[in-house]
Amino acid sequence: MLGSRPVYVTLALVLLFAVAEAWSYATADAKIAPDLLAATAPANAIVRLRFVPEKFHMLLLQELGRVESSDGRDVRMLDVAPGRLRAFARHYWVASIEAYAPGSPSSESTGSAPRR
């Protein structure tokens, strides 16, 4: 019974899934800025994705908090609950999550083209 191919394939898939889940837990905190990790109240954040977000990603981001704007791979979020950041950072397509102060000069230049 244990020598059959379907059993080995199933065990390999379960192991692969477990490793992927463990990796997402282990790397989530590294994607989040330290000041957001320490936050206790809702905060504003820039979520940088590994690619330009599509409708699916925007819908998930709207569950995370209020979407202020989207510019290329960067999505500016308002009132993000700190407890939800870790869970959201587990997605493989999230590159980083940084603090965001609306209207500040540093928040206007996130490495993307200027807005007109």
Phi and psi restraints in degrees (value plus and minus 20) as a CYANA .aco file:
   2 LEU   PHI     -94.9   -54.9
   2 LEU   PSI     -29.4    10.6
   3 GLY   PHI    -110.4   -70.4
   3 GLY   PSI     -17.0    23.0
   4 SER   PHI    -104.8   -64.8
   4 SER   PSI     129.4   169.4
   5 ARG   PHI     -80.4   -40.4
   5 ARG   PSI     -63.7   -23.7
   6 PRO   PHI     -77.9   -37.9
   6 PRO   PSI     -54.6   -14.6
   7 VAL   PHI     -87.0   -47.0
   7 VAL   PSI     -63.9   -23.9
   8 TYR   PHI     -85.0   -45.0
   8 TYR   PSI     -61.0   -21.0
   9 VAL   PHI     -85.0   -45.0
   9 VAL   PSI     -63.0   -23.0
  10 THR   PHI     -82.5   -42.5
  10 THR   PSI     -65.0   -25.0
  11 LEU   PHI     -82.6   -42.6
  11 LEU   PSI     -59.5   -19.5
  12 ALA   PHI     -85.0   -45.0
  12 ALA   PSI     -60.9   -20.9
  13 LEU   PHI     -86.8   -46.8
  13 LEU   PSI     -60.5   -20.5
  14 VAL   PHI     -84.1   -44.1
  14 VAL   PSI     -62.5   -22.5
  15 LEU   PHI     -83.8   -43.8
  15 LEU   PSI     -62.8   -22.8
  16 LEU   PHI     -81.9   -41.9
  16 LEU   PSI     -63.0   -23.0
  17 PHE   PHI     -83.8   -43.8
  17 PHE   PSI     -62.5   -22.5
  18 ALA   PHI     -83.9   -43.9
  18 ALA   PSI     -60.6   -20.6
  19 VAL   PHI     -85.6   -45.6
  19 VAL   PSI     -61.4   -21.4
  20 ALA   PHI     -83.6   -43.6
  20 ALA   PSI     -62.2   -22.2
  21 GLU   PHI     -84.8   -44.8
  21 GLU   PSI     -63.7   -23.7
  22 ALA   PHI     -83.1   -43.1
  22 ALA   PSI     -60.4   -20.4
  23 TRP   PHI     -83.6   -43.6
  23 TRP   PSI     -60.7   -20.7
  24 SER   PHI     -86.2   -46.2
  24 SER   PSI     -57.1   -17.1
  25 TYR   PHI     -87.5   -47.5
  25 TYR   PSI     -60.9   -20.9
  26 ALA   PHI     -90.1   -50.1
  26 ALA   PSI     -51.6   -11.6
  27 THR   PHI    -117.3   -77.3
  27 THR   PSI     -26.6    13.4
  28 ALA   PHI     -81.0   -41.0
  28 ALA   PSI     -68.3   -28.3
  29 ASP   PHI     -84.7   -44.7
  29 ASP   PSI     -49.8    -9.8
  30 ALA   PHI     -89.3   -49.3
  30 ALA   PSI     -40.2    -0.2
  31 LYS   PHI    -103.9   -63.9
  31 LYS   PSI     -35.3     4.7
  32 ILE   PHI    -122.7   -82.7
  32 ILE   PSI     115.9   155.9
  33 ALA   PHI     -81.2   -41.2
  33 ALA   PSI     122.1   162.1
  34 PRO   PHI     -76.8   -36.8
  34 PRO   PSI     -57.4   -17.4
  35 ASP   PHI     -88.0   -48.0
  35 ASP   PSI     -48.4    -8.4
  36 LEU   PHI     -96.9   -56.9
  36 LEU   PSI     -52.6   -12.6
  37 LEU   PHI     -84.8   -44.8
  37 LEU   PSI     -53.8   -13.8
  38 ALA   PHI    -107.6   -67.6
  38 ALA   PSI     -26.6    13.4
  39 ALA   PHI     -86.2   -46.2
  39 ALA   PSI     124.0   164.0
  40 THR   PHI    -133.5   -93.5
  40 THR   PSI     -37.2     2.8
  41 ALA   PHI    -132.3   -92.3
  41 ALA   PSI     140.1   180.1
  42 PRO   PHI     -74.6   -34.6
  42 PRO   PSI     119.6   159.6
  43 ALA   PHI    -151.5  -111.5
  43 ALA   PSI     145.5   185.5
  44 ASN   PHI    -113.6   -73.6
  44 ASN   PSI     124.4   164.4
  45 ALA   PHI    -167.2  -127.2
  45 ALA   PSI     133.0   173.0
  46 ILE   PHI    -125.9   -85.9
  46 ILE   PSI      98.7   138.7
  47 VAL   PHI    -118.0   -78.0
  47 VAL   PSI      96.5   136.5
  48 ARG   PHI    -121.2   -81.2
  48 ARG   PSI     101.9   141.9
  49 LEU   PHI    -116.1   -76.1
  49 LEU   PSI     147.0   187.0
  50 ARG   PHI     -99.3   -59.3
  50 ARG   PSI     -28.2    11.8
  51 PHE   PHI    -176.4  -136.4
  51 PHE   PSI     151.8   191.8
  52 VAL   PHI     -86.4   -46.4
  52 VAL   PSI     108.6   148.6
  53 PRO   PHI     -88.1   -48.1
  53 PRO   PSI     125.9   165.9
  54 GLU   PHI    -127.7   -87.7
  54 GLU   PSI    -196.5  -156.5
  55 LYS   PHI     -76.1   -36.1
  55 LYS   PSI     -62.9   -22.9
  56 PHE   PHI     -76.7   -36.7
  56 PHE   PSI     -66.1   -26.1
  57 HIS   PHI     -87.3   -47.3
  57 HIS   PSI     -59.9   -19.9
  58 MET   PHI     -84.9   -44.9
  58 MET   PSI     -57.1   -17.1
  59 LEU   PHI     -84.7   -44.7
  59 LEU   PSI     -60.8   -20.8
  60 LEU   PHI     -86.7   -46.7
  60 LEU   PSI     -58.3   -18.3
  61 LEU   PHI     -85.3   -45.3
  61 LEU   PSI     -55.3   -15.3
  62 GLN   PHI     -86.7   -46.7
  62 GLN   PSI     -47.7    -7.7
  63 GLU   PHI     -93.0   -53.0
  63 GLU   PSI     -46.3    -6.3
  64 LEU   PHI     -94.9   -54.9
  64 LEU   PSI     -59.4   -19.4
  65 GLY   PHI    -198.2  -158.2
  65 GLY   PSI    -186.3  -146.3
  66 ARG   PHI    -105.5   -65.5
  66 ARG   PSI     107.0   147.0
  67 VAL   PHI    -103.4   -63.4
  67 VAL   PSI     101.5   141.5
  68 GLU   PHI    -107.6   -67.6
  68 GLU   PSI     -69.3   -29.3
  69 SER   PHI    -180.9  -140.9
  69 SER   PSI     145.2   185.2
  70 SER   PHI    -153.6  -113.6
  70 SER   PSI     110.3   150.3
  71 ASP   PHI    -158.3  -118.3
  71 ASP   PSI      79.9   119.9
  72 GLY   PHI      46.4    86.4
  72 GLY   PSI    -144.6  -104.6
  73 ARG   PHI    -106.7   -66.7
  73 ARG   PSI     -28.0    12.0
  74 ASP   PHI    -115.1   -75.1
  74 ASP   PSI     112.7   152.7
  75 VAL   PHI    -142.6  -102.6
  75 VAL   PSI     101.4   141.4
  76 ARG   PHI    -110.0   -70.0
  76 ARG   PSI     106.1   146.1
  77 MET   PHI    -138.3   -98.3
  77 MET   PSI     125.4   165.4
  78 LEU   PHI    -137.5   -97.5
  78 LEU   PSI     126.6   166.6
  79 ASP   PHI      34.2    74.2
  79 ASP   PSI      33.3    73.3
  80 VAL   PHI    -107.6   -67.6
  80 VAL   PSI     107.0   147.0
  81 ALA   PHI     -89.1   -49.1
  81 ALA   PSI     108.4   148.4
  82 PRO   PHI     -81.5   -41.5
  82 PRO   PSI     -52.2   -12.2
  83 GLY   PHI     -87.9   -47.9
  83 GLY   PSI     -43.3    -3.3
  84 ARG   PHI    -108.2   -68.2
  84 ARG   PSI     -34.3     5.7
  85 LEU   PHI     -83.2   -43.2
  85 LEU   PSI     -64.2   -24.2
  86 ARG   PHI     -81.3   -41.3
  86 ARG   PSI     -64.6   -24.6
  87 ALA   PHI     -84.4   -44.4
  87 ALA   PSI     -59.2   -19.2
  88 PHE   PHI     -90.6   -50.6
  88 PHE   PSI     -55.6   -15.6
  89 ALA   PHI     -87.0   -47.0
  89 ALA   PSI     -34.5     5.5
  90 ARG   PHI     -89.6   -49.6
  90 ARG   PSI     -38.5     1.5
  91 HIS   PHI     -84.3   -44.3
  91 HIS   PSI     114.9   154.9
  92 TYR   PHI     -85.0   -45.0
  92 TYR   PSI     -42.7    -2.7
  93 TRP   PHI    -108.2   -68.2
  93 TRP   PSI     -17.9    22.1
  94 VAL   PHI    -110.4   -70.4
  94 VAL   PSI     100.7   140.7
  95 ALA   PHI    -106.0   -66.0
  95 ALA   PSI     -65.3   -25.3
  96 SER   PHI    -182.6  -142.6
  96 SER   PSI     140.1   180.1
  97 ILE   PHI    -152.2  -112.2
  97 ILE   PSI      98.7   138.7
  98 GLU   PHI    -139.7   -99.7
  98 GLU   PSI     138.8   178.8
  99 ALA   PHI     -89.2   -49.2
  99 ALA   PSI     131.7   171.7
 100 TYR   PHI    -160.4  -120.4
 100 TYR   PSI     105.8   145.8
 101 ALA   PHI    -132.3   -92.3
 101 ALA   PSI      84.0   124.0
 102 PRO   PHI     -75.5   -35.5
 102 PRO   PSI     112.8   152.8
 103 GLY   PHI      68.1   108.1
 103 GLY   PSI     -31.1     8.9
 104 SER   PHI     -99.0   -59.0
 104 SER   PSI     129.4   169.4
 105 PRO   PHI     -79.6   -39.6
 105 PRO   PSI     -54.9   -14.9
 106 SER   PHI     -90.7   -50.7
 106 SER   PSI     -46.8    -6.8
 107 SER   PHI     -99.8   -59.8
 107 SER   PSI     -35.0     5.0
 108 GLU   PHI     -99.1   -59.1
 108 GLU   PSI     -46.6    -6.6
 109 SER   PHI    -129.6   -89.6
 109 SER   PSI      77.1   117.1
 110 THR   PHI    -130.7   -90.7
 110 THR   PSI       1.7    41.7
 111 GLY   PHI      71.1   111.1
 111 GLY   PSI     -16.1    23.9
 112 SER   PHI    -128.1   -88.1
 112 SER   PSI     155.7   195.7
 113 ALA   PHI     -85.5   -45.5
 113 ALA   PSI     129.2   169.2
 114 PRO   PHI     -84.8   -44.8
 114 PRO   PSI     129.1   169.1
 115 ARG   PHI    -109.8   -69.8
 115 ARG   PSI     124.5   164.5
